[in-house]
Amino acid sequence: LKAPYVENVHDVKNYDATVVGVPFDGGCTYRAGTRFGPQGIRRISALYTPYNYEKGIDLREQMTLCDAGDVFTIPANLEKSFDQISNAVAHIASTGSFPIILGGDHSIGFPTV
């Protein structure tokens, strides 16, 4: 993503959008592994530029973006993991920064809303 990593989560208020990873695959019943999604997205996005040649738009000129790292999830405990995810997204949204969630499985949609 080539976005600066924010070590202090209180600093996300200084950015328009905050990327947060949710490495969780507790809702999968057959093929686990979506917990590696945030790491994979970050790794592959390093190969690309934020400039869109078709539209002539550079995202870095339009908005500020930071990366807050991953939410700590507990693989065997769905309820506590969902609480962690909800609290993280709520904190980011309460600061005025738009949360961008890089996920794991589809079950993380429930706690992020």
N, C-alpha and C positions, 0 to 999 in steps of 0.2 A: 504494500500500500504506500510505501515511502512516506508514511506519516510519522511525525515524532511520537515517541513513546512517552506517556505521561505517568510518572511514578507516583505522584500524589493525586489521588482521584478528585480532590477538591479543585484542582486546576483545570478540569474539563470545562468549567464555566467560561474559560477564555477562548473556546473554540465553537464554531458553528455546528460541527458534527463530531461525534465520538464513536469510533469503532470499538466494539467489545466482542470478544470471542466467548462462545458458550460450548465448550467441548463436552457434550453430553450425548450419550446414545442409550440411555436407560429405557427409552420407549420403544426401542427396536426389539422385535421378537425373533427375527431370522438372521439378518446379517449385521452384526455390530461393526463399528469402525467409523461411524460418523463423528465420533469424538475427535478424530484427526482432521476434521474439516477446517476449522479456523487456522490451524497451522499450515495446511495445504494451500488455502486461499492466500494467506500472507506470503508464502514462499513463491507461488506462481505470479502474484501481482508485482513482485519486484522486477519482473521482466518487462513490464509495460510502463508506458508513460501516461500521465493524467491528461495529456493533450488529445483531443478528438479532432482528427484531420478533416473529417466530413463536415462537421459543424463549425470548426474553427474556434473551439472553446477549450481553454485550459482551466481545469477544475481548481487548480491552486490559485488562480486569479479571482475565481468566483466565490470561494469559500475557504474557511480554515478547517482542517481536519486533524484529529489526533487519534492515537491508538491507546486504549486504556488496558490492554492486555486481556487475559481470560478471566472469566468468573470461576471461582473455585466451586466445583460441583462434587457431590458424593455419589459415585456410581450405584451403590446399593440402596440409597435412600432418596426416593423420588420426591417426597414431601420437603425435605430440607434443601435439596437441590433446587426445587422450584422456588422456595423462599429466597435462596441466594440469588437466583436469576432475577426475580421480581425486585428485590432490594437494589440490585446493581442498576437495572434499567430505570427504576424509579428515581434513583439518585442522579443519574445522568440527565434524565428528562427534567428534573426539578431545578437543575442549574441553568436550563435554557438551551442546552446543547441537544442536538437531535441524535438519538441513539441508532447506530447501525449495527445490527446483530449478525455476527458470523456464526452459523450454527453447526450444530450437531443435527439431531433428528427432528422430525416434525413436532414432537411433543413440546419443544421449547416455545412454540407459538403461544401456548396457553399462559405461561408466566410472564411473557413479555408484553402482553396487552394490558 
